Amino acid sequence: MRLISLCVSLLLPTLAWAGSTPIRAADEQVSTFTLDNGMEVVVIEDHRAPVVVHMVWYRAGSADEWPGVSGVAHFLEHLLFKATDMLESGEFSKTVSANGGNDNAFTSYDYTGYFQRVAADRLELMMKMESDRMVNLRLDEGDIATERDVILEERNMRTDNDPDALFREQMRAAQYLNHRYGTPVVGWRHEMEELSLEDAQSFYDLFYSPNNAILIVAGDTTPEDVQALAETYYGVIPANPALGPRERPSEPPQRAERRLIYEDARVAQPYVSRSYLAPERDSGDQRKAAALELLSEILGGSQTAVLPQKLQYDSQTAVYTGAWYSGTSLDDSTFNFVIVPAEGVTLEEGEAALDRVIAEFMETGVDADQLARIKAQARAARIYAKDNVQSLARMYGAALTSGLTVDDVLAWPDIVDSITADEIMAAAAEVFDDKSSVTGWVMAEATDKEVTQ
Amino acid sequence: MRFLATLLIVLWAALPARAEIDIQEVKTPGGITAWLVEDHNIPFVALELRFRGGASLDDPAKRGATYLMTGLLEEGAGDLDSRAFAEAVESQAASFGFDVGDDALSVSARFLTENRAASLDLLRLALTETRFDADAIERVRAQVISGLRSAEKDPNDIASKAFDAMVYGDHPYGSPYRGTVDSVAALTREDLVAAKEGAMARDRIYVSAVGDITAEELAVLLDDLLAGLPETGAPLPGPAKLNFPGGVTVVPFDTPQSVALWGQPGIGFDDPDFFAAYVMNTVLGGGGFDSRLMTEVREKRGLTYGVGSFMVGKDQADLLMGQVASGNDRMAEAIQVIQDEWRRMATEGVTEAELTQAKTYLTGAYPLRFDGNARIAGILVGMEVDGMAIDYARTRNEQVDAVTLEDVQRVAARLLDPETMTFVVVGAPAGL
């Protein structure tokens, strides 16, 4: 089947390319087109070195799991390195490394991605293997049992051995009342222990199909070459008609401020963490998210930001303060703060200082010079970003699996550059609402409690 | 299987043979030597500086002085206090990174072509006119101490500290280069100034630059940047005397997953068997998902998420090390499997197929590293510090390809020693 389609595309390129012709974005190294079966393709050119990164992203992450099988998206990601019709278990990675390449995969709330970094002339081989495991995975019970132990050890390493990670899990679970973003990507341990072959197979059968996938190739290649190969290997896989629109449980109005106390003897440095539910980037509607991104830079993005200046420089209230927000998300995101109080400052005092600085900022507003510096850095970041096409590729993959388009990604820098101080303050006023917030205190047991109560 | 065989036959012949980058050696009138790759595709430069010695130059009574000093390099210089300096760097959209480890202090800079002069003025100030203001010292000191307190409860940090103390003893490598809460609390401004004089001198500097700049421009820039540094710095420590008692040492810590570090004597870059050892370690535990350790400990038994072995080439010591993390009830089995693999490699060496696979991987992957100005600059300065020839990138794959099965068996038998293999485990492991 594969051989036949290869011949067709060589003999009749115009026929095989009927899907759409590559569109090169003006002034950018990015092209995009869609295969007939619905698979989107993005090509990012960089001809400085004979290297390509080949990625396939699925619009399926942990937030697409059904209740009771948390962690199955990530479990399946591991299982994709097992046997297929064409390859033995482990042979995928072995073949990549035999060709001098590296490969890996990643899972998040909104996506699962697979990538290989290889010499440019190995691109066809990567497509051959990646398209095979899109539909030809052959799971067996032996693989399931061993790999389940591996993901449990991964959870041990990433989460159970790390009090900060355990606390973040509790924060998110409290932040999201209804959405699956409140469930950890790696899964809750008790559900991970019960994950079965059928769970993984069901997730695979529904979500792994070309109409739910995005191909991204970055590096020393051309859109024309990528299109020819993509038609040959991915274009022949039929779309999955069972795949419906991507709708997940959404958040109801949040009506009550939530407060957590997390105690763990392994905590050496007590701190306060705060998160607010915050809107995400939407296709064609990114201004509010851009304002929030700038807001996070203004408040806590660098040592000249408001929080460090007030709490670490003007006063020695904290040893560390930070603010961050990421708008690349399919559904509601969060805006976050952290303050690590200085020695002798209680968590209560630290939290009060954080609230005071935010309240002052809401009064005084944005410093024009600071905003100008942040925008200058954002403009420079576009130049620096060209140095690492793998990062660019990941940025496109995350955006396209979060409901955005290539046009949205291309428009983003200009949108950020055009945001006004008023828009930033309006976004802050909307997001900093106690009712949709979670505040957590992290401390070791006993001694810290005495200090804080 | 048939699929794999076909692919290998067709494609191996076409592997890129070597890294095609053009490295120029630039010697400045002021006596600085730098390696440069000119690439005018993107209007910025990545510049890397390394000062040999790093935190190992600490006065033993002032442990942590070089680390704290490094943290203050971006906290005010010349007429600019901490805030003014940071704002000036942001206005130029430049980025400066300062870091230090056991063997080197590193400066990683990148700056836009349009802002080159102003950016370099700021970097020069940071390197040569550091202020060490009292309030900045106290602020950074508090951050360092906070980090040290966290390290006391981090299983990986606890493991490294115990391992280093056991293996390196009184050598600077034997104690944490960030210092202790007590030693850092006692550091004075004079200690920091002295640490800077000792660590950041022209007699130990290595430079690489990649990007939108010519050799002539770079030479002028470097002389201007580095002229204000002292000619000579503090003496380097001598070689470390290594102590590997063997066996397993457990550091009790209440956490669900144990972490283990292990080590034994290694092999230096100047050893004729270095590349044989490198290939051997790739098969054993250094490669990707298909190393023997990954196969046996993870893929077959599910005992861990990650396990690996790696060659450690420090300036004053060569080690072969490894690490693994495994649930408390499974660590004993993981260590048993690792020890068995060590013995199997020592006695049986590798197979012809494994040798071919490892060499193909290593020679194919090497040229792929050289993409991007920042990545290349980092690789180049590392090559300089390690004393490699400027054409190393072109000859390295030939040295890998020249390794024979006999070379690997010889070095495996000579190097791998289950008796000196010394484990430190942090956690609550059962049966250890």
Interface residues (C-beta under 8 A of the other chain):
Chain A: D46 R48 A49 P50 V51 F81 M86 L87 E88 S89 G90 E91 S93 K94 T95 V96 S97 A98 N99 G100 G101 N102 D103 R117 V118 A119 D121 R122 L125 A145 T146 E147 R148 D149 V150 I151 L152 E153 E154 N156 M157 D160 N161 G219 A265 R266 V267 A268 Q269 S302 Q303 T304 Q309 Q312 Y313 Q316 V319 Y320 V340 A342 E343 D369 R373 I374 A376 Q377 R379 A380 A381 I383 Y384 K386 D387 N388 V389
Chain B: M1 F3 L4 L7 L8 L11 W12 A14 L15 P16 E20 D39 N41 I42 P43 F44 A46 S82 R83 A86 E87 E90 S91 A93 R110 L112 D135 E138 R139 A142 Q143 I145 S146 R149 S150 A151 E152 K153 D154 P155 D254 T255 P256 Q257 V259 G287 G288 F289 D290 T295 R298 E299 K300 R301 G302 L303 T304 Y305 G306 A325 S326 G327 R330 Q357 T360 Y361 L362 T363 G364 A365 Y366 P367 L368 F370 D371 G372 N373 A374 R375
